[in-house]
Amino acid sequence: MEKIEMDQTRAPIYEALERFREMRVVPFDVPGHKHGKGNPELTAFLGEKCVGVDVNSMKPLDNLCHPVSVIRDAELLAADAFGAKHAFLMVGGTTSSVQSMVLSCCKQGDKIILPRNVHRSVINSLVLCGAIPVYVNPDVDRRLGISLGMSREHVRKAIAEHPDAVAVLVNNPTYYGICSDLRAIVKMAHDAGMLCLADEAHGTHFYFGDNMPVSAMKAGADMAAVSMHKSGGSLTQSSLLLIGENVNERHVRQIINLTQTTSGSYLLMSSLDISRRNLALRGKEVFRKVIEMAEYAREEINAVGGYYAYGRELINGDSIFDFDPTKLSVHTRDIGLAGIEVYDILRDEYDIQIEFGDIGNILAYLSIGDRMQELERLVSALAEIKRRYKKDPDGLLSQEYIDPEVVCSPQEAFYSQKKSIPINESSGFVCSEFVMCYPPGIPILAPGERITKDIIDYIQYAKAKGCSMTGSEDPDINNINVLV
C-alpha cells in the first residue's frame, strides 16, 4: 500500500464521514436507530449530525480491526504527529491501551517491573495474562502524602535482581504530575534486554508543548498508552497506543483485537482524528497558554495561604526528575481539610467540578478548553473555603501510599477459592479483589496482597472522608474477599 504524504491538515476519518453524509445512503445495516430516525429522543438529545455519523464499518469507512484505507491513514498521521513508528486508534479508553501494551509483551509467568502506584488497568492486565509483578515501591513525599516516581537506583536494583523480567513499566507522569527519569530507565531496560512501556494517560501534551517533560517516544520507550480524551481534547473513551521501532505492529494489532470491539465507534475515531489535527497544528500555542494559566493559579492559591499548590520546585533530579507544569495539584491538609472534603465543597456549594480529591490533595485538571476567568473563580472559591471551613489539621491522616506485601500473583489470587469476611477482621488475610478510591484508580489493595491494620485504617478513613470507593464486590466495602 502506498504511504500517504504526512499532511497534518488532513483528518481522513472525518473527511470520509462528511463524504458519507452527503451520499444520503439508505441504511439496511446496524446501528438500528437508522441515522437517528428510530430513536427521536436520542436524536433530540445528541443532534442529527451526531447520530447521522454513528455508523458501522463499511467499505468506504474502513474497519478498525483490519484498517486498510481511511483509518489506516489516520493512524499513520497520528504516528507522525506523536513521533511513533505506528499509532493505533483505541475506542476502549486508555484502559484498553494499557492492557494491550502489557499483553503484547507479557505471558503467563513472565515478570514485569513496575511501580505499585499504577492504575488498576495495569494490574487488571496481569490478572488476564498471568504475569508476575515486580514492584518498585515509589518514594513518598511525607509532607504532601503523595507517592513519587521510580528512583533510578530502585529500578537498577530490580533489574539486577530479576534479569529474566521482560519489561519495565513507568508512569509518565503520575496523576499529581511527577515524572521519573524516563530516558535513564529506558536505557537500563534496553541494556538488560527488556522493553520499556509508558502509561502516559496524563501526558498527551508532552508531545506538543514546549518546556514539557520528555515524552515516551522521544525518550526511546517501546510502547506508550496515551489518553487523548484527557488533555488532548477528544471524546471520552478515545485513546492512542503508540509503538516504537522494537515492536511488531502486526503482533500488537492481533493483541488489540483479542479484546477490542469489532464495532468501533466512528464518533470516537473521528474525535481522535480531529483532535490529533488540532494538536499538530495548534498544540504548541495552546499548551503554552495552559502552562501560563497553571503558573498563575499556583501563585494565586499559594498567596491565599494554608494551601500549597506545588510545582517544579519539588524536582530532586531522581524520584521527582521532572514535573508536569500543566498540573494544578494542591495540598489541603494544612487548612484542616482532606482533599476529598474540598472536592465536595467545591462541587456542592460553588458548582465547580475538579478532577479528584484524596485524603490530602486536590487536582484541578487544566487543558485546552480552560479559560482564565474560570481559574479565577476556582481561586476565589478556595480562598472562601479556607475562610469558612479552616480548622486544626491534627488527627488528619497524611499517608497516601502503603508498601504492599505481595503474597501471590494477581491472576492466582483473583481466580483462587475465596470467602467474604468483615473488613475489620481481615488483617493478615490475602486479598483476592481490588479496593481503590476512584479517581485516581490506584489500588489501595490489589489481588494477591496481604491485608494489614494500616491498610484497613486507611480504607476506613477514606470512606469516612467521602472518597468514592470502588473495586470490591461489596459496594459498601464492609466485607472483603480473601483467599481461603
PEBEL-V310530 format. One record per residue. OMEGA is omega as a letter, one per 30 degrees, with the letter a starting at -180 (none if undefined). Layout:
# PEBEL-V310530
OMEGA / OMEGA
This chain:
# PEBEL-V310530
a / a / a / l / a / a / a / l / a / l / a / a / l / a / l / l / l / l / l / a / a / a / a / a / l / a / l / l / l / g / a / l / l / l / l / a / a / a / a / l / l / l / l / a / a / a / a / a / a / a / l / l / l / a / l / l / l / a / a / a / l / a / a / a / a / a / l / a / a / l / l / l / l / l / a / l / l / l / l / a / a / l / a / l / l / l / l / l / a / a / l / a / l / l / a / l / l / a / l / l / a / a / l / a / a / l / a / l / l / l / l / a / a / l / a / a / l / l / a / a / l / a / l / l / l / l / a / a / l / l / a / l / l / a / l / a / a / l / a / l / a / l / a / a / a / l / a / a / l / l / a / a / l / l / l / a / a / l / l / a / a / a / l / l / a / a / l / l / a / l / a / g / l / l / a / l / a / l / l / l / a / a / a / a / l / a / l / l / a / l / l / l / a / l / l / a / l / l / a / l / a / a / l / a / l / a / a / a / l / l / l / l / a / l / a / a / l / l / l / l / a / l / l / l / a / a / a / a / l / a / a / l / l / a / l / l / l / a / l / l / a / l / l / a / a / a / a / a / a / l / a / l / l / l / l / a / l / a / a / a / l / l / a / a / l / l / l / a / l / l / l / a / a / a / l / l / l / a / a / a / a / a / a / a / a / a / l / l / l / l / l / l / a / l / l / a / l / l / a / a / l / l / l / a / l / l / l / l / a / a / a / l / l / a / a / l / a / a / l / a / l / a / l / a / l / a / l / l / a / l / a / a / a / l / l / a / l / l / a / l / l / l / a / a / l / a / a / a / a / a / l / a / l / a / l / l / l / a / a / a / l / l / l / a / l / l / a / a / a / l / a / a / l / l / l / l / l / a / l / l / l / l / a / l / l / a / a / a / a / l / a / a / a / l / l / l / a / a / l / a / l / a / a / l / a / a / l / a / l / a / a / a / a / a / a / l / a / l / l / l / l / a / l / l / a / a / a / l / l / a / l / l / l / l / a / l / l / f / g / l / l / a / l / l / l / l / l / a / a / l / l / l / l / l / l / l / l / a / a / l / a / l / a / a / l / l / l / a / a / l / a / l / l / a / l / a / l / l / l / l / l / l / l / none
